[in-house]
Amino acid sequence: MTTAPQHDAPPTPLDLAGSVPVPDADALAGRFPLTRHEHAASPEQRARALAELRFGVAFTDHMAHARWSPESDWHSHEVIPYGDLSVSPAAAVLHYGQEVFEGIKAYRHADGSVWTFRPRFNAARMALSARRMALPELPEEDLVASLVDLVRADEPWVPSGDGESLYLRPFTFASEPFLGVRAARAVDYYLIASPAGNYFPHGLEPLSIWVSAEFHRAGPGGTGAAKTGGNYASSLLPQQEAQERGCDQVCFLDAATGLNLEELGGMNIMVVDADGTVRTPQLTGTILQGSTRSSIITLLREEGRRVVEETISLESLLAGIESGRVAEVFACGTAAVVVPIGRLAGQGFEVEIAGTEVTRQIHAHLTGIQYGRLPDPHNWMYRLA
């Protein structure tokens, strides 16, 4: 289905929810009381881990936790030593996939302080995802409070190198042990943290993308707009296919027609035309609305660029690349931030895309805000410690 393009679309409900001010971190601190790890990493062990950063393989000393039940609502908030979980083999999440998660980063600024980017947006999106997956919604301020308390407990783990951050992973899952298809009546929330370097080791080197004609990420009325594990699990086989064909990532087309761009396995996609217009697939309920996507649209419009959210067919994109009407294509998301796409391949086609100028400009602008090097007129940054 083709939708009318939105040249200056009004804010989405998630944009509005994500713009509500968050109380100061000191006002939220202590909601998740700390039990210190008796065998925490030594300064030497931590230094070694921070000197060899990769994405998502090392973890800090603590984790935040809360429980939910119909009788007690959310309770037992705590920050506890990081460790393995004890979960029943009958836990509903293991059988029915009832879980949601988020991806957030904490950034070390030059003065040593630690900040995060638009945490209310992530908290609001996690609540929307939970609603879609029939999970209880963690209060947004509780999620932000867990960020505050965990980062303050593990502040020495926040790296300070260029492109480095503390990756924060909040997640909620159905922990009730039962076999039967219904919403769980026992749910756990956790927040873990991982010091991380660049998601792609080659940084801003252009990606090679395989466009999948066989597999789809989500369908109309499904869970595409929710950040839930099943969406990512279903992307793994086509991602393997992409890698077998010499590509870095996979791009999905819409399930309804198989003709139009939707998103990559974990990132939104944007197209830069030669006249400076930036286009991105319109949100139709099958695409995850990213905080990075939303922020880039705002920054580009403030720079005076025309940004259009519309249906983008693969056929028109390939024709635009061949004719020169399309100058750049890039992907964006919390983990990778902004990265250029230099090659698109699929059944019966392969094209190269040379341009990266706008991509690099928006990467510099966004990361400049996140790391405190540029002004933050929207108050997107939130001090944690």
N, C-alpha and C positions, 0 to 999 in steps of 0.2 A: 504494500500500500504506500502510495506517495502522499506525503503531508505537505501542507503549505509552508514555505520557508519563513522563518522568524528572523527578521533583520535586527530587531532590538527587543527580544522577548522579555516580558516582565519576569521578575524573580520567581523562581519555583517555590513551592512550599518548603522544600528543604533549604533553599537559599535563605528564605525568611527565618526559618527556625534556627539555622546556623549562624544568623547575625545577631541573635539575642545576646546581650552582654553576659559574661560569666563573672560571678563574684571573685574578688581578689583571692589569690592562692592562699594567703594567710588565713582568710576566712573559711576556706574549705579544708585546710590542713588538719589532720587528726581524725577525720571521719573513718580512716582505715588505720587503727592503732598498730604500731610496729612491734613484732616479736623478732629480735635480732637473730641472725644466723650465727650459731656458735662456731661454725667452721667455715666462715666466709673466706673468699680468696684473699691471699696476702697481697700487699702492695706489689710485690715482685710478680706474682702470678697474674694480677690484673694488668700490669704494665706489659707483660708478654702477650696477653690476649689483645690489648689495644694496639700493639705494634704490628699485628698480623691480621688486620681486619678483613673479613669477608662478610657477605650478607647472610644473616640468619643462622649462624652456626655456633656462636658463643652467647652465653646468657649471664645475666647479672645474679647477684646473691639472693635476691628476694623476689616475691611475686605478691600481687594483691588478690584478694578473694572475697566473695560474698555469696550467700545462699538465698534461694527463694523457695517459698512454699505458699499454697493458697491461704493457709492459716496465719502465717507470720510475715507475709510479703518479703521484701528484701531485708536480710538480717545477717548477723555474724560478720560484719565488715572487718577486714584485717589485712595487714601486710605481714607475710610469714616467709620463712626460708624457702628459697626455690628448691623444688624437688619433684620427684615423680608423683603422679596422682594415683589414688586408690579408687578404681571405678569398677563397678560390677560388670561382669561380662554380659549381663542382661540390660545394661544401661541403654535407654532408648536411642541416644545419639549414635550408638554403634550399629543399630539396625535400621533406623529411619532417617538419619542424617539431620536431626533437628538441632541446628546450631547456626550461629552468626558470629561475625568477627569484624574487626576494623584494623586499619594500618595507620599509624601516627608516628611522627618523628619529634625528638627533642634535640635542639641545636645549642651548641656551646657558642656564646658570643665572645667577642674579644676581651671584654671585661671579666670573663669567667662565669657570668650568669648563664642560666639555662632556660630556654624558651621553647614553646611549641607553637604550631601553626593551626589556627582555626579549630580548636578542640570542640567547640560547640557544634560545628558542622558534623564532625565525626560522631559525636554523641547523639545528635539528632538522626543521622543516617542509621546508626546502629539500632535506635529505637524503631525506625521504619522497617528495617530488616527483620527485627524481632517480631513486629506485628505481622509481617507477611508469613513468618515461619511459626506462628502460633506460640511464641515464647513471651514471657513477661518482659516488659520494657524496663531496663535499668534506668532510673532517673538520670537525666543528663548531667546534673551537677554531681551525682555520685561517680559517674565515669570520670569527670574531670578531677574530682577529689582523689580518685585512685591514682591518676597520673601524678598529681602533686605529691601524694604520700610515698609512692614507689620511687619516683625520681629523687626525692629528698633523701630517701633511705639509701639509694644507690648512686648518688650524684657523682662520686669519683669515676664511675663507669662511662660517663658521657665523654666521648672523644672530642678532640679539638682540631683535628686536621681538616684540610680542604675537602669538602664533599662528604665528610664523616658526620654521623649522627647516632643517637640512641633510638633504635627502632622499637616502638611500643605496640604490642599486640594484645588488645582487649578481645575477649571472646566469651560467649555464653553458650551453654549446651545443656541438653536434656539429660540429667543424670539419674532419673528415676529408673529403678530396675523393673522392667516389665516387658512382655511381648504382646503387642496389640497396637493397632493404628489409632492413636489419639494423642492429644497434646499432653506432654509430661506434666506431672504435679510436683516434681522436684527438679530444680534447675540450679546450676552453678555458674558463677562469673569469675573469670580470672583475668589478670593482666600480667604479662611477662615482658621482659625488656632484653634487647640484644644490641650491643654496640656494633655498628655496621659501617662499611665503606660503601662505595658505589654499587648499585644493584647490578649494573653491567660493568665488568672489570675494565672495558675499553672506554668508559666514560661517554663522551659525546661523539664517538665514532659512529657513523650511520649504521642502522640496523638493516638486515635483510629479512623481508617478511614473506611468508607463504600464505596465500589467500586460499582458504579451505572451501572447496565446492561441495564436499561430501558431508561435513559436520557443521552443526550450528550450536552456538553457545546457549541460546534461550529462545523461547517462542512466545507469541502473544498470550497474555494471561498467566505466564509462568513466573519464575523467580529471578528474571534477568536484572531487575532493578534492586534486588536485595544482595547484600554481601554475605553470601552463604557458601559453605564449602563445596556443595554439589556443583555449583557453577564452575568452580575451578577444577574439580575432579573430571568433569566432562570435557575440559579443555586439554587434558594431559595427553590423550591419544593423538589428537590433531597436532599438538605441540611436538610430540615425538616425530610425527610425519614431517613437520616443518624442518626439524633438525636433520632428519635423514635426507632431506632434499637440500641441505646446505644452508638453511635459513635460521635466523635467531629466534623468531617469534611467529605466531600464527595470527591471521586476521580472519574474523568471522563475518559472513554475510547474513542478512536477515532470513529467518526461517520461513516467513510467509511467502516470499517470492524467490529467494536465493539470488537476488540481483544487487542488493544495496549493502553498503558498508555499515557495520555496527561498531565493533570494537575489537581490540586485541585480546589475548587471553587474560591480561590483567591491567590493561591501559586503554584510555580513550585515544581517538585518532583525530588529527586536524590536518586540513589541506590549505596551503597558502597559494593563492593565485598570483599570476604575474602582475596584476594591477594592485596588489596589496591586500585584497579581500581575503579573509580567513574564514573557512567553512568547516563545520563539524556536524556529524550526524545528529539529528534532532532526537531529543529524549522522547521515546514512545512507550516506555514501560518495559522494554527488553534490554535497555542499556543501563549500566550502573552510572549514576551521576557522581562524578568525581569532584573532590574538593579542588584538586589541581586544575581540572578542566574549568570549573566555575571561576577560579581565580584568574586564570589566563584570559578568559573571555572578558572579565572586568578590566584587566590591565591593557589588553589590546584596544578595547573601546576607548579607554582614557587616553591612549596614544593617538586617537583619531582614526584608527583602522575600522573598517566595516567588517563586522563579524556576523555570519549568517549560520543559523542552525537549521538544517534542511536535510531532506533525503539526498544522499550522494550515491549514485549507482556506480558499480565497478566499471561498467562500460564507459561512462562519461569521465571517470577519473583517468582511465588508461588513455582515452582520446585526448584529454587535456594535457597529460604528460607528454604524449607524442607530439602535440601541436605547439607546446611551449606555454599554453595558457596556465598550466599548473607549474609553479616554480619550486615548491617544497611540500613535503609531507612529514609530519612528526607525530610522535606518541607522547602521552603524558600520564602521570600517575604519582602517587605519594612515594613509592619505592624508587622508581627510576627518575622522577621529577619530569624532565623534558629531554627527549632524545630524537635526533633526526632519523628518518627512514630513507635509505639510499637505494633500495632495490625492492621491487614488488614482483613476485613470481606466482604462477598458478597454472592450472591446466591450460596449456596452449599459449601462454604469454610469459614474458619476462621484460621488465623495463627498469631503467636506471633513472634516479632522480638526483641531480647534482647539487641543488640549492640547499643551503643551511643557514642563511643570514638571519632570517626572522626567528628561526628556531633558537639560534645561539643568543640572539638579543633577549628573547623572552626567558630563556634559561638564566641568563645573567640577571635580569630584572627580578625574577621570582626568588632565586637563591640569594640575591642581594638583600631582599626583605627578610628572608628566613634566617640568615646568618647575621642580621643586624648591620649590614654594610650600607643599606639604603633606607630612606624614610618609609614608614608604615602608615600611610594616611587612613587606611581602613581599620586600623587596630586589629589586624589579623593575628599578630603575635601575642602570646600569653606567657607571662613569666611564671615558671614553675619553681625555680630555686635560684 
